[in-house]
Amino acid sequence: MALPPEVCIRGAGIVGRALALLLARERVRVALVTPAASPAHEDVRAYALNAASRGLLESLRAWPDAAHATAVHEMRVHGDEGGRVQFSAAQQKVEALAWIVDVPALERQLADAVRFQPQIEVVTAPVDAPLTVVCEGKASATREALGVRYDVTRYPQHAIAARLEASEPHGGVAHQWFNDQGEVLALLPLGMGPDNTVAAEGGARAVALVWSVDQFRAPDLLALDADAFNAAVSEASHGALGALRLISERASWPLQRAMADRWTGRFADGRAWALAGDAAHTVHPLAGQGLNLGLADAMALARVIKERDYWRGVGDARLLRRYERMRRAEVLSMSLATDGLQQLFTHRTDPLPALRNWGMRGFDRSASIKHWIARQAMGLR
């Protein structure tokens, strides 16, 4: 890069790379800090991405192919005492409610797009720039060094992720079960077979597991052999997809919701900084909105920089405050909503179980409210 960078992005995850590509498209010079490669390991994560996120990634030519981005045509949410809510793409008159995207495939697409963008210089250490954007994730060392308070509420739960193959085709249906212990199990449809090929004729059977379980139960589940783990998941999912077979390693991490008390500010030398993605906020994964929120951060920050007055620099304080105002309210709303749902199913004292399942059934019959909620989740506001 002949001229010095205007923006330095610390963190080359999905949000950091997407932001770099968005800025480069507007002819903003970007230095993208990519740490040294860590030892390779199997990444079993899959993200539920909404229409807004898909539109962003398609515009950056970073949307994975059909083998790695599976459309969700229907979502079935099950309560602990017969409560049920069902969402349908056909009812919403959309192509899909969401897409379940394979994380490694998405990361490869973004890395390829970055490689062919001359406005982006990949560096191994931070460089000085008028604006530094911190996209280092929830354990960000830069955020900590800046003295930003990261208000964390830790859930007494860990998430377990894995890939399984079902004996029955999933039909593009995502399932989610809440139990009276506050645990949440989701089986999300995937288009890949166990050998990472597109599913054969007869229907896709691979699913991504995201299971939020009690923190003291998680080690026991991870220690089970494959057959015993398959049986535990089948029991928790009430056999909805028939027999399940583990086809990947298992991963686990502690759950939390968090929010930074400041999203923008100044270094001691006057240069500006901003937070985005998990460095600014995390939410419970039960609604599958974590990465959607992070990509929305990237879109909002790129937008205020693109639309700035010609005489304002990229680190202008007014621009950054506008970005923070745009994003904080939406993130807080989603954080409170997911936390409220998790807390609702944690309490077992009568009459709460009957009331929450009665509420689910009533919500399922309320077409207008369901439509509004579905549009919000899809990013179609």
N, C-alpha and C positions, 0 to 999 in steps of 0.2 A: 504494500500500500504506500504510494508515493507521499501522500499527505498524512498527518497524524490523525488518529481516530477521533471521532466526535463522541462516541459512546463506547464504553467498555462494559461488557456483560460478563459477570463472574458466575459461571455455571453453565455447562453445555448440555443440560438435560433437555427434555422436550420443550419446556417453556422458554428456556434460554435460547435454544436454536430457532424456535418459531419467532421470537422477538427479533433476533438478529436478521432473519430473512425479511420480516416485515419492514424493518428500518432500512435495510439495504435496498429494498424495492423503491424506497423514497429517496434514494441516493444519499443516505446517511452512512458515513464511514464507521464501521463497527470492528472492534477488537473483541473476539470471543475467547474467553479463557477456558481452555480444556485441560483438565488435570491429566497427569500421566495415567496411562491405561492400567486398570487393576486386573488381577487374574480373572480369566474368563470363568463364568459360572452360568448355570442354566437359569434363565429369568422366566418364571412361570406367571408373571403378572399379566393381566389384561385390563384395559380401561374401557368403560362405557362412555363413548363420546356422542354428544348431541349434534343436531343439525348445524348449529352455529360453529362448533369446533370443526366439523367436517368441511363446511364452506371455507373456513380459514385455511385448513391444511390443503384442500384442493387448489385454492388460489396460489399456494406456495409450491404446488406440484409435489407435495409430500404425503399424499394420501396413499396408504398401502393398497395392494391389489386385493381382489376378492377373496383370495385364500386366507388373508390376514385381517379382514374387516367384515364381520358378519352382521347382517341387518337383524335387528330385533323387531319382529312383527307384532309381538304381543308380550305383555308383562303381567304376571299373576303373582299377587302378594297375598300371603296366607297368614292369618292371625293364629293365636294359640287355642281359641275355642270356637272355631268355625267361621271367624270373620274372614272376609276375602274382598280384595279389590282387583279389578282387571282393567288393563289399558290395552287398546288396540290401535294399531296404525291405521287400519281401515276406517275405524270410527273417527279418528282425528284427521282423516283425509291427507295422510302423509305417506311417504315411501317407507319410512321406518321410524320407530320411536327413538332408537339410538343404534349405534354400531359398536359391537364388541371388538376392540382392536388389540392385536398382539403387540405388546410393548417392544420387543426387539425389532420387529419389522418396521414399526413406526420410527424408532430411533435410527435405523439404517436409512430410511427414506429422507429424514431430515439431515442426516450427516452428508448424504450424497448431494442434496440441494445446497447445503452450505459450501461444499467443495467447489461447486461451479459458480459461486457468486463472488465476483471480483471485489465487491464493496466490503466483504468480510475477510478479516485476517484472523486466522486461528493462532492463538498464542498460548504459552504454557504458564504464564504468570501475569498478574494484573499490570496494566499500563495506565498512565495518567490520561484522563480524558475529561472534558467538561461535565459529562454525566456518567456515573457508574450505576449499573442496574444489577442488583444482587438476586440471583436465581439459584442459589446454592442448596435449596431444600430446607427442611425444617431444622436441621442441625447446623445452620449457617454459621461459620466462624466469623465472617465479615460482619454480620448483623450483631453478633455478640461483642465484637471489638468496637462497634459504633456505640455501644451502650444502649441499644434499643431493648426495651422490655418486651419479652415474648410471653404473653399471659397464656399459660398452658393449663388445661383441665385434662387430667389423665383419666381415661376410662379403665375400670378394672377388667379389661379385656385385651386379648391379642387377636390379630387377624391371622388366619391360615389360608394360604393360597396354593392351588395345585391345578393340574389338568387331569380330567378323567374322561373315559370313554363310556357311554351309556349303551345299554342293550337296545334301547328304543330311540328312534330319531327325535331330536329336540324340536324340529319344525319351526325354528326361529323364535321359540318362546323362551323368555327369561323367567325364572322362578325365584321367589324369595319367601323365606319362612321366618317368622318371629316366634320365639317361644317365651314362656312365662319367666324365664331366667334372664331375659334381656338379650339373649343370644340371637344372632341373625345369620342365616345361611342363604347364600345365593348361588344358583347354578346358571351360568350365562352361556348362551349358544356360541359355538365356534364353528368355522367352516372347514377347519383342518382335521385330518385324520391323525392318528397317533404318530405317523411317520412324517408329519408336516406337509402332507399332500392334500389337495382338495378332496373332499369327501366323495366317495364313490356313489354311483346311482343307488337309490334306496334311502337316501337321507343322511344328513350330517349327524354324527353322534358324539362329537367331542364337545366338552363343556369346560368352562373355567369355574373353579370353585373359589368363592370368597366367603370365609366362615369366621364370624366374630364370636369368640368363645371366652368364657371366664379365664382370667389370666393364670389361674392355678390348674385349670383343666387342659390348657394348650400343650404343656410339655407331655402330658400323658397321651394326647392324640397324636402328637408328632412322633412319639416313641412306638406307636403301634406298628405292627408289620402291615404290609399292603392289604392283605385280605381283611384284617380286623378294621383297618381304616376305611376300606370300601364299605364294610358292613355298617360302620358308624355313620358314614355319610348317607347311605341308603336309608337307614332308619330315620335320620333327621330330616330327610327330604321325602319321607313317606312313600318311597318307591315310585315317585312321579315319572321317572325316566327309566324304570326297570333296574336291572343290576348295573352297578357302577364299577369301573376298573381304573385304578390309578395308572397314569401313563407318564408321569413326570415326578420330579423331586417335589418336596413340600417346602414352602417358605413361611416364615412367621415374623410378625413385628407388633410392638405395642401400639394401642390406639389412643388418640388424643384429639382434642379440638384446641386450637390456639389462634391467637391474633396478636400481631405486633402493635404496640401502642403508637408507633410512628412508622409511616411508610416512606417518608421522604425527609431529606435534611441536607446538611452540609458537612463536608470534612473540615478539619481544622484549617486547611489552606483555602477554603472557600468553594472548592469543587462540589458539585451536587451528587447526591445518591438517591436511589429509589429501590424499594423492595418489590418483588413480584413472585407469584406462585407460592410454594410451600414456605419460602422464607418469610412471607408476609402472613400466611394463614394456613391452617389445616382444619378439616371437618371430618366427622365420622363417615366411613365409607358406605353406609347403608343406602344412600341415595345415588351413589356412583357419580358424584358431582365434583370431586376433587380436582381432576385435571381440567375439566370444563371451566372451572373458576380460574385456574392458572392461565389457561389460554385466553380467557376473557381479559385478564390483566394485561397480557401481551398486546391484545388488540386495542385496549383502551389507551395504553401508554403510547403505542405507535400512532394512534389516531391524534392524540393531543399534540404530539411532535409534528406530525404531518400538517395539521391545521393551524399551527402557530403563526403569529404575525411574522413577517419577514425579518423584522429587527430583533426578535427574541431568539436567544440561543437555546440549544436542546436542554440545558440545565436550568432554564428560567424557573424561579421559585413559583410563580403563578401557574405555569403549566403543570408543574409537579403536584401542586395542591389540587388542581382540577382533576388530575388523574386519581389522586387518593380519594377525593369526594365521590368520583364516579364509581369506584370499586368497593369502598368500605361498606356502604349500605347494603349492596347486594350480597357480599360475602357474609356480613353479619346476619342477614335474614336467613340465608341457607344454613349457616352454622347453628342458629337457634332452632330452626325447623328440624334438622337432623338430630340435634341433641334432645329436643322434645320428644321425638318418636322413640329414641333409644330409652329415655327415662320412662316413657309411658309403659313400655313392655318390661321394665325392670321391676315395677311394683306389683306385688302379688296379693295385696290385701283386698278382700272383697269390699265394695262391688266393682273394683277397677277392671278385672279381667272381663266381666260381662259387659261393662260399659264400653271398653275400648273395641271389643269385637262388634258390639251393636253399632258403634260409630263407624267402623269400617264398612259394615253392610249398608248403612245409610249413605255414606260417602259414595259407595259404588253405584247407588241408584241416582245420585245427583249429577246429571249429565253436564250441566253448565259449570259446576265447580270442578269436576274431573277434567273437563276440557281446558279450563284456565290453568290448573295445576300442570297438566300435561304440556301445554304450550310453554310454560315457564321452564320446565325441566328440559325441553327440547331446545331452549334458547331462542324461541320464536316469539318475541315480545312485540 
